[in-house]
Amino acid sequence: MTVTLSLDPEVEKNLMALAHQRGISLNDYLQELVAREAGMLVAGEKTSLTKQPGNLSDLLLNSPFSGANLDLERSQDYPRPVELG
């Protein structure tokens, strides 16, 4: 079945961001949302919504904070001198 859905631009933007955070296409994300609402996904069942990253690169590229524009600042606490000997 094919369904055409007209979304407000802000809703579409948020859905695309959620799909991107999970590393899947918007179409796949919407398919899973609909399947879950239809009772076709059992709680705890592994889907691409709960997909674990394959490696560190995947984790960093698909971080849940991606696109959050966080302003993180590194502490300027430098190491203390150590006397050896």
Phi, psi and omega in degrees: 000138177250132180236135175257128184235124177263118182250148170296146182304322181292321178295315179300316180299315180294318178296319179296322178295319179296318178295317180298319179301328181268357177074029180231166179285160177299321179300314179296320180298314180294322177301316181291322177299315180294317179298320179294317179294330179279000179078020182268349176249130179274142178305133180089351179291136180286124175228178177291346174292331181248017183299132177277142179296146181285330181204177182299322180300315178299317181299314182289321181289331182247034181300143177297343180265003179301129179080006181278353180052046178287139178256089182261135182240135181279140178297140180265026179282106183273158180298150178273149179296143180239131177268124179256135171105000000 
